[in-house]
């Protein structure tokens, strides 16, 4: 079975590894990230990954997450 890697917001093409430092520097919540970057606000598929990224600092995910 192939390994998956979720590393970015697909709709905005914004890599989580670039988004995390920005979010931490600005003290953004998930709502702030969505408002300021549009990530998580179009199709919403990256929203659980954004939430997990903000909570843990992880930027590469090898499992499918859902809300």
Legacy VTK file of the C-alpha trace (Angstrom):
# vtk DataFile Version 3.0
C-alpha trace
ASCII
DATASET POLYDATA
POINTS 67 float
0.000 0.000 0.000
1.510 3.381 -0.984
2.364 5.858 1.735
0.536 9.164 1.609
2.072 12.510 2.440
-0.113 15.527 3.100
2.150 18.582 3.177
0.094 21.540 1.962
-3.234 23.199 1.414
-4.122 21.925 -2.058
-6.481 24.787 -2.957
-3.996 27.541 -2.061
-0.828 25.502 -2.763
0.553 26.745 0.553
3.025 24.304 2.204
2.443 23.666 5.886
6.207 24.018 6.508
5.979 27.669 5.382
2.670 28.282 7.108
3.652 27.043 10.582
6.389 29.641 11.298
4.113 32.408 10.055
1.216 31.210 12.208
3.442 30.925 15.282
5.038 34.319 14.708
1.617 35.963 14.409
0.001 33.869 17.164
-2.730 32.707 14.772
-5.553 30.345 15.619
-7.144 28.146 12.947
-9.700 30.885 12.268
-6.865 33.387 11.816
-5.007 31.086 9.406
-8.168 30.658 7.353
-8.899 34.384 7.283
-5.342 35.537 6.566
-4.258 32.887 4.039
-7.450 31.311 2.731
-6.060 27.893 3.675
-8.825 25.640 4.982
-11.472 28.026 3.742
-12.153 26.708 0.220
-12.693 22.939 0.133
-11.844 22.476 3.837
-9.945 19.211 3.383
-6.791 20.645 4.971
-8.630 22.031 8.009
-7.948 18.985 10.250
-4.288 19.055 9.190
-4.054 22.772 9.958
-5.610 22.181 13.368
-3.135 19.365 14.097
-0.230 21.442 12.751
-1.057 24.315 15.094
-1.390 21.955 18.067
1.709 19.812 17.494
4.035 21.595 15.084
3.872 18.716 12.595
3.902 19.754 8.941
3.961 16.369 7.180
1.138 13.894 7.703
1.087 10.247 6.668
-2.503 9.489 7.588
-5.851 10.772 6.425
-7.487 13.070 8.949
-11.082 14.253 8.986
-13.019 16.764 11.021
LINES 1 68
67 0 1 2 3 4 5 6 7 8 9 10 11 12 13 14 15 16 17 18 19 20 21 22 23 24 25 26 27 28 29 30 31 32 33 34 35 36 37 38 39 40 41 42 43 44 45 46 47 48 49 50 51 52 53 54 55 56 57 58 59 60 61 62 63 64 65 66
